[in-house]
Amino acid sequence: MNIKIINIVGWVLFLISSIGFIMSSLGNFWAMFGSVFFFTGCIVFLIPFFKK
């Protein structure tokens, strides 16, 4: 495995965990707020991998 695949797998795992945080924080505004920002941050860091 090269480093790019390992990085993508790591970020996909972060996305899965952020979705889990979003699901667990349903009903709590501030936890949901933070979880959505975490998910958005993961997406932003993945953009360069798919631009090339």
C-alpha positions as a printed Julia matrix, in Angstrom:
52×3 Matrix{Float64}:
   0.0    0.0    0.0
   1.29   3.41  -0.83
   1.01   6.44   1.41
  -1.89   7.99  -0.58
  -4.12   4.94  -0.07
  -3.27   4.85   3.64
  -4.17   8.55   3.96
  -7.49   8.08   2.16
  -8.37   5.06   4.32
  -7.56   7.1    7.42
  -9.78   9.98   6.33
 -12.62   7.62   5.43
 -12.4    6.17   8.94
 -12.55   9.72  10.34
 -15.68  10.33   8.23
 -17.3    7.17   9.58
 -16.51   8.2   13.14
 -17.88  11.7   12.55
 -21.13  10.2   11.24
 -21.26   8.12  14.43
 -20.76  11.27  16.51
 -23.57  13.0   14.6
 -25.92  10.07  15.21
 -25.05   9.9   18.91
 -25.55  13.63  19.41
 -29.1   13.81  18.07
 -31.13  15.94  20.44
 -28.17  17.87  21.84
 -27.64  21.08  19.86
 -24.04  21.82  20.87
 -22.83  18.26  20.41
 -24.49  18.18  16.99
 -22.92  21.55  16.14
 -19.44  20.23  16.94
 -20.04  16.93  15.16
 -21.13  18.66  11.97
 -18.02  20.87  12.06
 -15.85  17.78  12.55
 -17.54  16.11   9.55
 -17.08  19.26   7.45
 -13.4   19.43   8.4
 -12.89  15.84   7.29
 -14.51  16.61   3.94
 -12.31  19.7    3.48
  -9.16  17.68   4.11
 -10.28  15.07   1.54
 -10.78  17.6   -1.28
  -7.08  17.65  -2.37
  -7.05  13.85  -2.76
  -9.88  13.94  -5.28
  -8.77  17.09  -7.14
  -5.68  15.42  -8.59
